Structures are given as C-alpha cells and as structure tokens.
C-alpha cells in the first residue's frame, strides 16, 4: 500500500516543527509555568555533610518562619523507599534502598533530609535556613581508591568494598595466550570527569489531589511518566490508577530526567497530606550538586594487535563511580553493563575479556546521561587504535579501516549481531572530507611555524531500538523495550496519536506526525500527537536509549495502518467489495479498480460514529487503530565517523576547535533537519565533556561546582560549527527504516577531540588520556614532560 | 510605598506597553514578578545567578538578566518580554526573527529560546549591520544545551541579512 506518492511523502523532509510556534511566542507550558489555586511551594533541607548519622532533625523553628505552612521529615511522611533491582545474585549486584527523605543516615552533600512547604518559594527558602539538623560524621568515601580499599567505610551495609555491581560478562578462552604472543600490546588508563547532563530547565513538579477523579495528579518533567507513576504509587501506597502523571513541555532531559527523583515523590506526599497543590522547582545549585550526575568512570584497558594492525584481543576493567544510590529503574548496573556488553563496538575483535564494576561513593547519585558509557569506552578504544597505529607506524585511519566490520549481519565476540551499517564508508568519507578541505597541509604548515594542529577521528556505532529481548539481557527487575500507540480518528477525519515515548526537545510532535500522515495520506495539520499522560496512554517506557523513533515511531506507524484497515473495511462494505480491493490515500479510501470511486475520511468517520446503522454487523462503531511494537533481536546500530581539528595553544594550554566533521548514518532520517539538530547538539555535549565540564569533590565530599561560575558550560565561543554528511543504510526491521539518532553526537565527540589533542601534542611527547582536557591539565602535562626532559 | 511589617511594595511596571500595578516584596526579582505575578511565563529561569540568560528581557531596549534585577528597580522603565515579539489579532503571528529561528531549527526544547530571542531582538536593533562573528559573540552570552548554537547564530544572521535586503529594496 502506498498511501502517498514518493514526491508527496513527508517522511524524509525537513518539515517545519509543530512545536515551534508555541515555544517561540512564549506560549509553551513548562512545569514552572503551572499555577493552581491555593498552590504551595516546596524546598528541601539538604545534608551539608557527605557521610553521617543523622542524630536529630529539628524543624520547630522552620514552622515559625513567616509564610511557612508545614515542614516534614521522613518520619512525618512515612514513605516507602525507592529501590531499583537487577535479577542477579548478591555477588554480582547489591540493591540500595534510597529513602525519599533521609532517615538516620546521609550519604552525600545535598541529600534531602526534610521538606519545607510555604506560601511562596521565597518563604520556603527562608524556612530552610531555620532548620536544625544534627550529624554524627562518618568518614566520607569520595573516590574509587578509597571505596575499594580494604576496610573502607561502607556506605551500604550489604555492599562490601562499596561495590554495587561486579560482573564479568565475557572472558574469551585463551585470551592470556593471545596477549602473550601478540607483537603489539597497547594500554590505556583513562578517567572521565563527573558531569551534569544539565538540561536548562531544572527538575520540578506540581502535585495535587483531584477529588473528583480520586487521583493524585503529578505534573512533572520526566522522560519516563509511567515509571514515575509506578514509584509514586508504591512509595505512597496508592493503586497505580490513583496516580496520573502528566508531562508539560520539557526543557531538556538528556537522561537526567529518565530516572525517578525523590523530590517529586516527597512533593506529592506533602500535597496529599495538606490536600493542597504543591510545586517544587529545583534551583540551579541543587541541580548541580544534589540531582543526578553522570559519567565518572575509570577504564584500564589493553589491546593486542598483530603486526599488520589487526586487533587480536581486548581486555578491559571498568569501574563506574555511581555515587550514593542506584537510580530507578536502571540501577547502578546501567553503566558497567553497557560498557561490558558493547565495548568491541565497530571493530572485529576476536577475543574479549571484561570486568565491569559499579561502586558507591559519598557523592550525588548518577543517572544514565546521553550516550551511557559509550562516550567513555569509544574514547578508550579509539585511543587504543591510535596508540597501536603509532607503535606499528600505521596511519590512524588505515588501522581502523583494517578492523571495522564490513560484512553484515556480523555477530561479535560479545554475542551481539550488528545489522547492516556503513562503518567503512563513513570512515572513508570523513577522511576524504578532511583531506579535501586541506587540513593535512594546514597541519604541516602550522608545524613548520611551531604551532600545534591536530587531527583526530572517532569511529563508532550506537545500538538503538533496544527491545524487551535486548533489555532482558541486562536482567533489570523491570524490562523496558516495547511501545504502544493508538491512532484515533474523530468525526471530522482528523486524528490523534498516542505514544509512550516522551519528547523533551527531539521534535516527536513533528516526526511522529510525519509518519502517521504518510501512512494515512493525511496533511500534517490533521495529525496531533499526544504524549506524557499516563491516563491517555495505556503504558509506555518513555524516551531514552535513542528508542523513540525506532520503537515508538514503529508503533505509531503500525497503529495508523490498523486504523487504515478499518477505514478500508468500512468503505469496502459500502461498495460491497473486499478490503483488498481498496486503498488509503490523500484523505480518502479509493477503489483500486476505479480510483474515481472514493469515500473521504470525513464521510467514513460520519458512518463510523454518526450513522453507525450503516455499518455491517461485523464492524464495530468507532475509528481507532492500536498497535504494539517490540524488537526481538539485538536492536539496530546507527553509526558515524567524526573528525575534529584542533589547535593547541602551548602558552595557555587551551584547545581551540578549528573544524568538526560528522558523517552519520541513522538509516532513514524521518526529518533530516531534526537529525542534524540531534547530531550538533550531541556533539556540543560531547565537547563539553571532553574539554570543559567537571564536578569535583574535596576530601570531605564537598562538591566544588555550585553555580555556572564553577561549572564551565561551553557557549557559542567554544562550540564550533559542525559539517554533517549523511549516509543512509535503512534498518530492515523498524517500520520506517529509521535507526536512533539521539545520542551518537555525544558518543563520538570526546574520542575525536582527545585524539586530535594528542595528535597536536605529538611533537611534545605528551599523551593525555583523561577528560576533561582543561588548560590546567595540558599545562601540567607539558610542564611534567619538560621536567622529565631536563632530568635526562 | 513600603509596608514595614511585610516589606511589601506597590510598584507600577510598564510591560509590553501595558501598565501593571504589582504589590510585591521588595526582594522579589523582576523575572518572578513577570512570570508569577503578571503570568507572562514566556520568560524562563535557568540559573538565578545571571549566567545562562534564559531570563533575558529588554529593559529600555537593552537586554537584561531579569533574574539579577529586582522588580522594583524596573519601575519607570519600558520592559519587553518574548510575548511582545509576535503579532496579529491572536498574538501568534511570528516575527521575522521568530520565523528565522524555526526555519534554521534554532530551538529544540525551547526553554532557552525566549532569552536568545530577546538578546537578538535588542542586539539587532542596536547593530543591524552586525557580522556573523559579532552575532556569535553575542550569542555566547547565553547558554543552550540542545542545539550546539550553530543554528541560533545562523537564524539571527539570516534574520539580520533579510532585514538589510528589505531595507535596500525600499
């Protein structure tokens, strides 16, 4: 069935975004824009110490502060804990019970201890200052070495050596012999800084009890509305039906909002207790110090190569510093298991051994930030290839060319089957682009002047469209994967579409509508997407893991096709022909044998709803199509090659990006402009991690970055323009041919930047393996090297 | 006028050409009064310490961080917010600047967008001949986490170029 001729198709076109007019005119509705009659405001008393027993919480003075209406401790509210679990033995996984408000113990600076409710946000903050919390300090654990040390203080009683996850997913037989015999073995020891995903809109919620619906309504900015509903219901002791989560416009998320926050549950509890609406809006200081952080990992990885530069084996030890608690629903396993499962990436790696650990420390907990371990392991693997190329005297692009997967489907040493991609083609095109732009000549000319220009590449793929099957391998207690959709036509022939995914900037209102409009042959304006409402959408897993277009987009297409079938059955019955003799297109159902015979959707909708007596007995009134979509294989792999050209300024240690090229393949691009936006934005976040952003902690566990003066978010000064080239290897099993496009930019950028920096440093003998590559880091490394050279 | 007991202050604010009387605490910021007292929620709050620029509005035609200014300080000034940019009887007709943001995909989640729009509106009024590099300098005043900035710069540059072309044709 081809409801739309090729030239009329909306999929593949950069149609204008449906979201734009309201967002541009200030008519979007974000969570802090919501005001309900009688609404109160919540703020949290937070721990000022990293690790301590809480000996007393005295809120009596808080309750005397003008404007304060109430103040609650954990004991006052009596809420259940948030506990995320993996279905693994205690030797591999230790769950953590995260209380909504800390009870007898605090585990990081910023942990919520009590909630203050006041008539406005100013008075709530006044209230915080009157709170008295007494602590009996415990020794803080602030880094990997302390956490893993013999006899280290324990954050959680069940977790010896503060280890929450310790899993060895793969250990190829004979791998030690492979390394012993290999002509070239290279090693990378790399640490990545703790980051904040940093949506410009902080977290927030407005909670109120609806007496008529007998429901708690939580308007909250979350990527996972149904998961918030589950946790809220469990913690508050309500049926899930009695909780309705609605998501307003969302100012970004990037993973930080795909886990359930304790503050939204506490605000809900307060709203129930006071029977008044309660709003909580996180301030930036809390967002930087006390929400969910990300990325801090340590990789100790060796790779063996033969003399021609073909990789023989990969041997990895990964430690992820997850902070104080496992996040719900993913657990602390999300990062080490992602790294362990996928590290071989785009390369034909014959032997692989990996140990992945998650440790707990007295720092704010972490959430799966855009890319999830892949920015880190791609950086490490790409460093290994560059290092091997240097040792073997090979060109860094050539060594990759000899190793990338070219025959698909390919089943790797990690047991994953990769669907077709353009790994080799992307690499070749990216290198050709850099070469044709003359960067190699510019590099040579700069070197002649004593300047440091470097060119770096990264070559990677990204598994997207994880279905239930793939997620089940992670052994989560709750297994995400499928998505549901309903497409409903009204009596005027317009349709509303539901999705369980949750856009927070990714333009789903546009792209999902493009898919449905094509399937039914409708103008875009006749299709409206509904997302983020647990009452309107039976169930959904939200937006993360670049799953929305692959899984959600497939579900909406299938649901639209189901509606199309019903429209054709009704029309066929009118004409007394079989439905196979009809087709949908251009807003009507036509007879194939005589396209002049047609019934418009409006006419068919009139029959389905307003003149149901005309329907045959076997066709029920109403016009809806519903569908579920799941992926039953290992998912679909988007791929890309990035190239970055930097100039390193020796005097200041600053890295300036001169050029950035991205060749990407996400299969069929539903809306190319949207895909490019995802690439560029992702790359900007990758660069942020590579060069600028880091939350550090002092020995007492006090976070260093409490505002944007300390946490350096790159601006238009630092982020370069990005040239994007598209390749298209359609996915065979998503309904649109699309692969995920949300995270690739962030995954590839740190590796490309780090490789470029090291290329620029080539003449100095310095190599850097940690991020962020701050001016101080460059300066220190160069100074150490000079000291070494003088000593020789 | 100050009420000593509650520190409430009656002020008159000129916002988007309309006069508003507001009774608010003297510590209340301009952005909170705009958003929560006048319900002009198009202006957003991203950091409350003057770095991110999501709260940028025009005060006497100049871009200002509305989170760093008390509402009382804005008395007697002309304040413009994102709600003033669009036109038409329904207020939804996009200005050329707003259209350029959409055409260049200069927004994704849209949270920082009103701040960038008001920054650009103020800047282009003062410097209609600004080069793309100068526009980039100005764009670097605000933070965006979604776009990587390139399309914001292109949108503002595209709008400025179109205005110059239109000016020449006249």
Interface residues (C-beta under 8 A of the other chain):
Chain A: X14 X16 X17 X19 X20 X21 X23 X24 X25 X26 X27 X28 X29 X30 X32 X33 X35 X121 X122 X198 X199 X200 X201 X202 X249 X250 X251 X252 X254 X283 X284 X504 X505 X506 X507 X673 X674 X676 X677 X680 X681 X683 X684 X685 X707 X708 X709 X713 X715 X716 X717 X719 X721 X722
Chain B: X25 X27 X28 X32 X35 X36 X39 X40 X41 X42 X43 X44 X45 X46 X47 X48 X49 X51 X52 X54 X81 X82 X83 X85 X86 X91 X92 X94 X98 X101 X102 X103 X105 X107 X108 X109 X110 X111 X112 X113 X114 X117 X136 X137 X139 X140 X141 X142 X143 X144 X145 X146 X147 X148 X149 X150 X151 X152 X153
